Amino acid sequence: MKKFLLLVALTVAFSGFSQKIKDTILSRRMDMKRELTISIPPSYDSQSKKTYPLVILLDGDYLFDAFHGALSYGNYWDDLPEMIVVGVSQNKNGERFEDCTLNDEGLPDGKAARFFEFIGGELLPYIESKYRIAPFKMIAGHDITAGFINLYLFKDQPLFNAYMALSPELGTGMEVNIPARLNSFDKPIYYYLASADGDIKKMKEDIKMLDDNIKTVTNPKLNYKYDEFKSATHYSLVLYSIPNALYQFFASYQPISTNEYQEKIVKLPSGYADYLKTKYENLEKTLGFKTTIRVNDFRAIESAIIKNKAYTEFEQLAQLANKAYPRALMGEYFMARFYENSGDLKRAVKSYQNAFTMEPIGYLNKEMMLDKAAELRTQIKK
């Protein structure tokens, strides 16, 4: 099933997810041009104030399309946000090895040191000067480049919020140094690690040691996940890893699921509208960009309010709806439900009638609202 979904994701990768741009950047630190592949979300031009998370891909030559497909599929269902993807080409003339080779002390030197500075000192400023980038930034790599991305954890002010280490070839001492560093963060930090039962033996052993050590970290700011894929190889694990990592990083972004509704929301004694407000406030605080409350999430909270007969909460839900969709009739609908269940049928009728001048949205339309107003007028006359 997973393989099928991945195939679907890659099949739809170019069906509207983004613009794919080829670009080059002149690196003065490396004294050469580096090729980039960049994808820009379809909403980029139409939503001029919106900012987007950024993912930097080392090994962009072959990781770009895999990420592009997974993001396209996740964004189609609104499980993943739109984001800007930048793939760094490294497969020409053995560049990836020269870029990312570490010395016996686990540090970059020579060209690798210059490449390290290029990512933070040239590439990131270049992308941020051209595109609207949200504060949430990710970096990913595979084997030697996955080991290399760990170096950015050790900057005084790390450049990235989230790291995807896909079967990393770890530098000297990293099995101990990475967990110690992850334990020191006072801001949210995301770390994804992957291997497979068919992975390269030495790398697999080091990765397992790293996982064991990270699992001893007690830092509440760390969001960590390790996957070891069965029946996968050093190369095929990439296709399994990417969606898992993205869904880990953006768990707070995802819409209210059936499980979240049943296990967290409907069991609350009260505070259903507050739950919705807090969910989206935490999303903005964690990921650094605003997301309009989804219509289906409003509908889930409406269902919980009705199920628990907490009708007074419709008033707060109406306020949230008016803020999210000021031209739509949703806010009036929730106010009408509030008045109706408070016994104030005349004001409920007025709110239902106000829908005539407003825009329909989701499951709500003018005809339904006006029919409800007519029904209540009949009850008033009786």
C-alpha positions as CSV (number, residue, x, y, z in Angstrom):
1,M,0.0,0.0,0.0
2,K,2.8,2.4,0.9
3,K,4.5,1.7,-2.4
4,F,1.3,2.4,-4.2
5,L,0.8,5.7,-2.5
6,L,4.4,6.7,-3.3
7,L,3.8,5.8,-7.0
8,V,0.7,7.9,-7.0
9,A,2.6,10.8,-5.4
10,L,5.3,10.7,-8.0
11,T,2.7,10.4,-10.8
12,V,1.0,13.5,-9.7
13,A,4.1,15.4,-8.9
14,F,3.9,17.7,-11.9
15,S,0.1,18.1,-12.0
16,G,-0.1,21.5,-10.5
17,F,2.0,21.4,-7.3
18,S,4.5,24.1,-8.4
19,Q,6.6,25.8,-10.9
20,K,9.9,24.1,-11.4
21,I,12.8,26.5,-12.0
22,K,16.4,25.9,-12.9
23,D,18.8,28.5,-11.4
24,T,22.5,29.0,-10.7
25,I,24.2,30.8,-8.0
26,L,27.8,32.1,-8.1
27,S,29.6,31.1,-4.9
28,R,32.4,33.4,-4.1
29,R,33.5,31.1,-1.2
30,M,33.8,28.1,-3.6
31,D,34.8,30.2,-6.6
32,M,32.3,28.4,-8.9
33,K,28.7,28.3,-10.0
34,R,26.3,25.9,-8.4
35,E,23.2,24.6,-10.1
36,L,19.9,24.7,-8.3
37,T,16.4,23.3,-8.9
38,I,13.7,25.3,-7.2
39,S,9.9,24.6,-6.9
40,I,7.6,27.5,-6.2
41,P,4.0,26.7,-5.0
42,P,1.1,27.5,-7.3
43,S,-0.3,30.1,-4.9
44,Y,2.9,32.1,-4.7
45,D,1.9,34.7,-7.3
46,S,-1.7,35.0,-6.2
47,Q,-1.1,35.3,-2.4
48,S,1.5,38.1,-2.3
49,K,1.6,38.3,1.5
50,K,2.0,34.6,2.2
51,T,5.3,33.1,3.3
52,Y,6.3,29.5,2.8
53,P,8.5,27.0,4.7
54,L,11.8,26.2,3.0
55,V,13.5,22.8,2.5
56,I,17.1,22.6,1.3
57,L,18.0,19.3,-0.4
58,L,21.6,18.2,-0.7
59,D,21.8,15.6,-3.4
60,G,19.2,17.6,-5.1
61,D,19.8,15.8,-8.4
62,Y,17.9,12.7,-7.2
63,L,16.1,13.8,-4.0
64,F,14.3,16.7,-5.6
65,D,11.7,14.7,-7.6
66,A,11.1,12.4,-4.7
67,F,10.3,15.3,-2.3
68,H,8.4,17.1,-5.0
69,G,6.1,14.1,-5.5
70,A,5.5,13.5,-1.7
71,L,4.8,17.2,-1.2
72,S,2.4,17.3,-4.1
73,Y,0.4,14.4,-2.8
74,G,0.3,15.7,0.8
75,N,-0.6,19.2,-0.3
76,Y,-3.4,17.9,-2.6
77,W,-5.2,16.6,0.6
78,D,-4.1,19.6,2.6
79,D,-2.1,17.4,5.0
80,L,1.1,19.3,4.2
81,P,1.6,23.0,3.5
82,E,2.9,24.5,0.3
83,M,6.6,25.1,0.6
84,I,9.6,26.2,-1.4
85,V,12.0,23.4,-2.3
86,V,15.6,24.0,-3.3
87,G,17.7,21.2,-4.6
88,V,21.5,21.7,-4.7
89,S,23.1,19.8,-7.6
90,Q,26.1,17.7,-6.4
91,N,26.4,14.8,-8.8
92,K,28.7,16.4,-11.3
93,N,32.3,15.1,-11.3
94,G,32.0,13.7,-7.8
95,E,31.0,17.0,-6.2
96,R,29.0,15.4,-3.4
97,F,32.1,13.7,-2.0
98,E,34.3,16.8,-2.3
99,D,31.5,18.9,-0.8
100,C,30.7,16.7,2.2
101,T,33.8,14.7,3.1
102,L,34.8,15.1,6.8
103,N,38.2,14.7,8.3
104,D,39.2,12.3,11.1
105,E,37.8,14.6,13.7
106,G,34.4,14.7,12.0
107,L,34.8,18.3,10.7
108,P,34.8,19.7,7.2
109,D,38.0,21.1,5.7
110,G,39.2,22.2,2.3
111,K,36.3,22.3,-0.2
112,A,33.9,20.8,2.3
113,A,34.5,23.7,4.7
114,R,33.8,26.1,1.9
115,F,30.6,24.2,0.9
116,F,29.5,24.4,4.5
117,E,29.9,28.2,4.4
118,F,28.2,28.4,1.0
119,I,25.0,26.8,2.3
120,G,24.6,29.2,5.2
121,G,26.4,32.3,4.0
122,E,25.4,32.4,0.3
123,L,22.6,30.0,-0.6
124,L,20.2,30.8,2.2
125,P,20.6,34.6,1.8
126,Y,20.1,34.2,-1.9
127,I,16.9,32.3,-1.6
128,E,15.6,34.6,1.2
129,S,16.3,37.6,-1.0
130,K,14.3,36.2,-4.0
131,Y,11.4,34.4,-2.3
132,R,9.0,34.9,0.7
133,I,10.4,32.4,3.2
134,A,8.7,31.5,6.5
135,P,10.9,31.1,9.6
136,F,10.5,27.3,9.4
137,K,13.5,25.8,7.5
138,M,14.5,22.2,6.8
139,I,17.5,20.5,5.4
140,A,17.8,16.9,4.0
141,G,20.5,14.6,2.7
142,H,21.2,11.0,1.9
143,D,24.2,9.0,3.2
144,I,27.3,11.2,3.0
145,T,25.2,14.4,2.6
146,A,22.9,13.2,5.4
147,G,25.9,13.0,7.7
148,F,27.0,16.5,6.6
149,I,23.8,18.2,7.5
150,N,24.3,17.4,11.1
151,L,27.1,20.0,11.2
152,Y,24.5,22.7,11.1
153,L,23.2,21.6,14.5
154,F,26.4,22.8,16.1
155,K,26.2,26.5,15.0
156,D,25.5,28.8,17.9
157,Q,22.3,29.8,16.1
158,P,21.3,26.8,14.0
159,L,20.1,27.7,10.5
160,F,17.5,25.0,10.3
161,N,14.6,23.9,12.5
162,A,14.3,20.4,11.1
163,Y,16.8,17.8,9.8
164,M,16.1,14.8,7.7
165,A,19.1,12.4,7.9
166,L,18.4,9.5,5.4
167,S,20.8,6.7,6.2
168,P,23.6,9.1,7.2
169,E,27.3,8.3,7.0
170,L,28.2,9.7,10.4
171,G,31.3,11.6,11.2
172,T,33.6,10.8,14.0
173,G,31.9,11.0,17.4
174,M,28.5,12.0,16.0
175,E,26.7,9.1,17.7
176,V,27.4,10.9,21.0
177,N,27.7,14.5,19.9
178,I,24.4,14.7,18.1
179,P,22.3,13.5,21.1
180,A,24.2,15.9,23.4
181,R,23.5,18.8,21.1
182,L,19.8,17.9,20.7
183,N,19.5,17.9,24.5
184,S,20.7,21.5,24.7
185,F,18.1,23.3,22.6
186,D,15.7,25.7,24.2
187,K,13.6,26.0,21.1
188,P,11.7,23.4,19.2
189,I,14.0,21.2,17.1
190,Y,12.9,18.4,14.7
191,Y,15.1,15.4,13.8
192,Y,14.3,12.5,11.5
193,L,16.6,9.5,11.1
194,A,16.1,6.6,8.8
195,S,17.8,3.3,8.0
196,A,16.7,-0.1,6.5
197,D,17.3,-3.8,7.2
198,G,19.1,-3.9,3.8
199,D,21.2,-0.8,4.5
200,I,25.0,-0.8,4.4
201,K,26.2,-2.8,7.5
202,K,28.6,-0.3,9.0
203,M,26.3,2.7,8.5
204,K,23.4,0.7,9.9
205,E,25.3,-0.1,13.1
206,D,26.3,3.6,13.6
207,I,22.8,4.8,12.9
208,K,21.4,2.3,15.5
209,M,23.8,3.6,18.1
210,L,22.8,7.1,17.3
211,D,19.1,6.2,17.7
212,D,19.8,4.5,21.0
213,N,21.5,7.6,22.3
214,I,18.9,10.1,21.0
215,K,16.2,8.1,22.8
216,T,17.9,8.9,26.1
217,V,17.5,12.7,25.4
218,T,15.0,14.2,27.8
219,N,14.6,17.6,26.1
220,P,10.9,18.4,25.7
221,K,11.8,20.7,22.8
222,L,13.0,17.7,20.7
223,N,10.6,16.2,18.2
224,Y,12.4,13.0,17.1
225,K,11.5,10.0,15.0
226,Y,13.5,7.0,13.8
227,D,12.4,4.6,11.1
228,E,14.0,1.3,10.1
229,F,12.3,0.0,7.0
230,K,11.9,-3.7,6.4
231,S,12.6,-5.1,3.0
232,A,14.2,-1.8,1.9
233,T,17.7,-1.0,0.7
234,H,20.1,1.9,1.2
235,Y,18.5,3.5,-1.8
236,S,14.8,2.5,-1.7
237,L,14.5,3.7,2.0
238,V,14.6,7.3,0.6
239,L,11.1,6.9,-0.9
240,Y,9.7,5.5,2.3
241,S,11.4,8.1,4.5
242,I,10.4,11.4,2.8
243,P,6.6,11.3,3.5
244,N,7.2,10.0,7.0
245,A,9.6,12.8,7.8
246,L,7.3,15.5,6.3
247,Y,4.3,14.1,8.2
248,Q,6.3,14.1,11.4
249,F,7.5,17.7,11.0
250,F,4.0,19.0,10.0
251,A,1.8,16.9,12.3
252,S,0.5,20.2,13.9
253,Y,-0.5,21.4,10.4
254,Q,-2.8,18.5,9.5
255,P,-6.5,18.9,9.7
256,I,-8.6,17.4,12.5
257,S,-8.7,13.7,11.9
258,T,-11.3,11.2,13.0
259,N,-9.0,10.0,15.7
260,E,-8.3,13.5,17.0
261,Y,-12.0,14.2,17.0
262,Q,-12.9,11.1,18.9
263,E,-10.0,10.8,21.3
264,K,-9.3,14.5,22.1
265,I,-12.1,16.8,21.1
266,V,-15.5,15.2,21.7
267,K,-14.4,13.9,25.1
268,L,-13.7,17.5,26.4
269,P,-16.2,18.7,29.0
270,S,-16.1,22.1,27.4
271,G,-13.8,24.5,25.4
272,Y,-14.4,23.1,21.9
273,A,-14.0,26.5,20.2
274,D,-11.0,27.2,22.4
275,Y,-9.5,23.9,21.2
276,L,-9.8,25.0,17.6
277,K,-8.3,28.5,18.3
278,T,-5.4,27.0,20.3
279,K,-4.7,24.4,17.6
280,Y,-4.1,27.1,15.0
281,E,-2.3,29.4,17.3
282,N,0.2,26.6,18.2
283,L,0.6,25.9,14.6
284,E,1.7,29.5,13.9
285,K,3.9,29.5,17.0
286,T,5.6,26.2,16.1
287,L,6.0,26.6,12.3
288,G,6.1,30.3,12.0
289,F,3.4,30.9,9.4
290,K,-0.3,31.5,9.6
291,T,-2.9,29.1,8.2
292,T,-6.6,29.9,7.9
293,I,-8.8,27.6,9.9
294,R,-10.1,24.9,7.6
295,V,-13.9,24.7,6.9
296,N,-13.9,21.0,7.8
297,D,-12.2,21.8,11.1
298,F,-15.0,24.3,11.9
299,R,-17.4,21.5,11.0
300,A,-15.7,19.1,13.4
301,I,-16.0,21.6,16.2
302,E,-19.7,22.3,15.4
303,S,-20.3,18.5,15.6
304,A,-18.7,18.3,19.0
305,I,-20.7,21.3,20.3
306,I,-23.9,19.7,19.1
307,K,-23.0,16.2,20.5
308,N,-22.3,17.7,23.9
309,K,-25.1,20.3,23.8
310,A,-22.6,23.1,24.5
311,Y,-24.6,25.5,22.3
312,T,-23.3,28.7,24.0
313,E,-19.9,27.9,22.4
314,F,-21.5,28.8,19.0
315,E,-21.0,32.4,19.8
316,Q,-17.2,32.0,20.1
317,L,-17.1,29.8,17.0
318,A,-18.9,32.5,15.1
319,Q,-16.2,35.0,16.1
320,L,-13.5,32.7,14.8
321,A,-15.4,32.1,11.6
322,N,-15.9,35.9,11.0
323,K,-12.2,36.4,11.4
324,A,-11.2,33.6,9.1
325,Y,-13.9,34.1,6.4
326,P,-15.3,37.7,6.8
327,R,-17.2,37.6,3.5
328,A,-18.7,34.2,4.0
329,L,-21.9,33.3,5.8
330,M,-20.4,30.9,8.3
331,G,-20.2,33.4,11.1
332,E,-23.9,34.2,10.7
333,Y,-24.7,30.6,10.6
334,F,-23.0,29.9,13.9
335,M,-24.6,33.0,15.5
336,A,-28.0,31.8,14.3
337,R,-27.4,28.4,15.9
338,F,-26.4,30.3,19.1
339,Y,-29.6,32.4,19.2
340,E,-31.8,29.5,18.1
341,N,-30.6,27.2,21.0
342,S,-30.8,30.2,23.4
343,G,-34.5,30.5,22.6
344,D,-34.1,33.9,20.8
345,L,-35.8,32.9,17.6
346,K,-36.2,36.4,16.2
347,R,-32.5,37.1,16.3
348,A,-31.8,33.6,14.9
349,V,-34.1,34.5,11.9
350,K,-32.2,37.7,11.3
351,S,-28.8,35.9,11.3
352,Y,-30.1,33.3,8.9
353,Q,-31.5,36.0,6.7
354,N,-28.2,37.9,6.6
355,A,-26.8,35.1,4.5
356,F,-28.5,36.6,1.5
357,T,-25.8,39.2,1.1
358,M,-22.9,36.9,1.9
359,E,-20.9,34.2,0.1
360,P,-21.6,30.5,0.5
361,I,-18.8,28.3,1.9
362,G,-18.2,24.6,2.2
363,Y,-21.3,22.8,3.3
364,L,-23.2,26.1,3.9
365,N,-25.3,27.9,1.2
366,K,-27.8,30.7,1.0
367,E,-30.8,28.4,0.2
368,M,-30.3,26.4,3.3
369,M,-30.0,29.5,5.5
370,L,-33.1,31.1,4.0
371,D,-35.0,27.9,4.4
372,K,-34.1,27.7,8.0
373,A,-35.2,31.4,8.5
374,A,-38.6,30.5,7.0
375,E,-38.9,27.5,9.3
376,L,-38.2,29.5,12.4
377,R,-40.6,32.3,11.3
378,T,-43.4,29.6,11.2
379,Q,-42.5,28.6,14.7
380,I,-42.6,32.2,15.9
381,K,-46.1,32.7,14.5
382,K,-47.3,29.6,16.4
